[in-house]
């Protein structure tokens, strides 16, 4: 310490010790702006999404008003694919895409106060994306249960214009980037209306909470807390439950559905880019279930969650 003090001097040493807290404070400010932009910003843009070496390109029109958030997405290469959402719920899709979800813009509605315990935050500097000045924020996990991110945030609006997601080996798993974007009302209002090929979809059928049961994991990564819970009706008397857990930046969902007698469903693990799906069969005294963990978390994390599902089923709450 004495040698370091001699090299830096008292002022330099003080700056070195204080720097991490300043980095976190500045980064938290940018993440707060990003979260606000997710809730409030309207725009029209074209973006590229890449995972596992597969590229897709889409246009998006997004309008936020007193009636909520309206979005229209249009695939710009290959066959016509169109989707329209209201407050995140898919309300219509082209005939070719009803069973195919769009490559969504990653939603990073981060809670900085919650994140700092599980991630190290730092502003790396500035650059340009889609011809606009941006600030780059590094989000590094403090454990092995999460991925690392670089977020490129628009200096004027705070909107995320680019993001990179990498694993523990620094291998790129996902890239999202706007190629062009406009915040002019004339632009985002012009294309918000769906075309005639966009077919209206039926709303998911909900079930009363007394017919569903939620499975409680014996372990979830530190910092992940239970959020939304839903029970939806399937064919006949069957119901599927979903439980969303989030650490303030990313989330994973636990689905549990009943399996009929003689079902051939097997335990499995699949990964596409950063998204992993791990399924495990669960047996109670009288019934067989299939639990699936899906989210942007490392495979070993998802497997550990699935393996912890040995607790008795709890009654779903209203």
N, C-alpha and C positions, 0 to 999 in steps of 0.2 A: 504493500500500500504506500509506504514512504517513497519508494522509487517512482511509482505511478504518480504520486502527488508532485514529485519534483519535476516530472516531465510535463504534466498538464498545468500545474499551478492550481491554487484553490478554486479559481473561477472555472477553469476547464473541467476539473474534477466534479464540481457541483453541477455543471451543465450535463456531464456524462451521466450522473446519477439521476437527474431529474428528467432526462430525455424520454425514457420509456413512458412515464406518466403523461408527458405532453403529447407523445405520439398517440397514446390511447384516447386522450381527450379530443384531439383533432380528428381522429378516425371516427370516434363516436358521433361527433357533430355531422360528419358526412353520411354516416349510416342513418342518422335521424332524418336527414334530408332525403335520402333514398326511400325510406319507409313512407314519408309524406308524399313523395312523388307517386308511389304505387297506389296510394289511396286517392289522389287528387288530380293527377296529370292527364290531360287529353293530348292525343297526337296521332299522326299518320306516319308510318315508316315501313321500310323494307329491311328484313334481317336475314342473317345466315345462322343456321344451327347445325353443329357438327357433334356427332358422338360415334365412337368406334369407327372412325374414318368415313362415316356416311354423312353427306351434306344434304340439307333441305333449305329451300329459300321460300320465304313467305312475305306477303304484305299484311299489314295490320292497320285497322282504323279503330281508334279507341276514344270514346266520349264519356266523360264523367259529368253527370248532372244530378238534379234532385231526385231522379228516378233510379239512380244507381250507376253502375259501370256497364256500358255497352261496348262490345268488341266484335269486330268482324275480321276473320282471317281468311286469306286466299293464297293457296299454293301457286307459285309463279312458274314452276317448271313441271313438265309432264302433263298428265290428265288434270282436268278441272277438279279441284278439291276446295270446298268452302265450308266454313264453320261460323256460327254466330252464337255468342254467349251473353248472358245477362247476369251480372254479379257472380261470374265464375261458373254458372250453370249453362250447359250446352242446350240451346233451345231450337236450333235448326242446323242441318248439315246437308251437303249435296248427296245425291243418291249413291255416289261412289265412296263416300267417306263416313257414312253413318256408323260404321263399326271400326273406324280408324280415327284416332285422336290426332289433333294437330301437334306439331312440334312447338310446344308452348315456350314463350319467353320465360326463363327461370324467374320465379317470384322470390325475391329476397327482401321480404318485409321485416327487416331485422330489428330486434330490440337490443340496442347497445348496452343497456344496463345489465341485461341478462347474459349477453355474449362475453363480456370481458372476463368472466370466471372460467370460460371454457375455450376461449380463443385469444390469441395475441394479435392485437390490431396495430397497424402502422400505415401511415401515408407514405407512398413510395415516390410521389412526384406527379408531374403532369405530362400529357401527350394530347393527341387528337384522335377522335373517332367520328366517322360520318361528317367530317369537316367541322367538328365542334370541339372546343377545348374541354378536356376532362381531367379529373383528378383520380389517381390510381390508389386504391386502398387494399392492402394485403391483410388477409384473414387467415391466420395459421392456427391449427388446433393445438391444444395443450395435452392431448392424449391421442390414442390410436383408434378412437371410436368414430372419428369424423374425417372429412376431407378438408383440403386447403383451397382457398379461393383468391383470385385477384378480381376486384370490382372496379370498373371504369365508369365514373359517375360524372354526368354532365355538370359543368361548372354553374350554368345558369339555373337549371331546374332541379338538379340532384338525381335525375332519372338515370338508371343504369343503362348505358349504351353498349357495354361489352362485359363479358365475364368469362373467366377461365377457371376450370375446376380440375385439380390434379390429385393423384393419390400419394401415398407415403413415399413412393419411388420417384415422385415428380413427373410421372407419366400423365399426359393430358387425357382426360376422360370426357370433357365436354367443353365446347367453345360456343358462345353465343355472341353475335355482334351485329349491330345496326350498320347497314351500308348507306342508308339515307334516312333522314327523319325531319318532320316539320311539325311545329306546334301551332300553326295557323288554323283557326277554326274552319276556314273555307276548305282546307285540305282534308281534315279528319271528318268533317260532316258530309263531304261529297260522296264518300264510299261506305258510310256506316250502314246503309240500307241493304239487306240481303237481296240476291238475285232471285229470279223465278225458279232456279234449279235447287235452291236451298229448301229442303223439306222440313217442316215443323216436326219436332220430336215430342213424344209423350213424356210428361214429367215422371221421374222415378216414383214407384209406388212405395209409400212409407207404410210401416207397420206399427201398431201400438207397442209401447215399450214392454208390456207385460208378456209378450210372446217371444222376446229376444233375450239372449243371455250374452254377457260380455266375459271374455276370458282375460284373466289378469296375469300379465307376465310376471315371473318371479324376479326378472332383472331387466332393466332398461339402462342405457348409457347415462352416466351422471349428467344432469342438466336437462334431460328430456322430460317434459311434463305432459300429462294427458290433456288433450283439448276436446275437439268435437267427437261425439259418439253418435252413431246412427244405426237404425235397424231398418232393413228394406226387405220387402216380400219378394220371394222367388215363386216359381211355379208350385201349385198346391199349397201345402201348409208350411213349406220351408222358408226360412229367413236367414239372411246374411247380416252379420254385424261388422261395423268398421269403427276403429278407434285410431285417432290421429295423435301422434306425439311429436312435440317440437322442442328444439333447444333455443329458439329465438331466431334462428337463421334457416335451418333446414328441418325437414320433418320426415317421418316414416309412418306408414299406416299398417295396422294389424287387421286383417280380414279373417273372419271365422265363419265357415258355412258347414251345414250338416252334410254328411255323405250317406247315400242310401246303402242298403245291404247289398253286398257283392260288388261294391264300387272298386274300380281298378285304379283309382287315384293313388299316386305314389309321392313320397317325399322328393323334392327337387330343389335345384338351385340354378338360377339363370341370371345373367348380367348383360346389359346393353349400355355401354358407356358408364356413367356413374350410377345408373339405376339398377338395383339388385332386387331379386324376388326369391325368397326362400320359403318353401312350403313344408309342413310337417303334419302328419296325421295324429289326431288326438283321440284317445279312447276314454270314455266315462263308463259308468256301470252299465248303461243301456244303449249308448249312442256312440257313433263315430263321427268325428269332425275333421275338417281340413283347415289348418291355420296358415295364413300366408303373410309374411312381412315384406312390404314393398317400400322402397325409399332410396334416396341418394345418400347411402351410408355404406361403409366398407362391408364386403361379404361376411367377414368374420364377425362383425357386429350384428348383422342380421341373423346369422346362424346362432349366435349366443342368445339373442332374444327368443328365437323360435324354440331353442332347446330348453329355455326356462319356463315354457308353458306347461307346467305340471301342477299348477294350482287349480282348485275346484272352480267351476264356472260360477260367476256371480250374477244375480238377477240384474237385468238392464234397468236403469233408472230413467224416469221421465226426463 
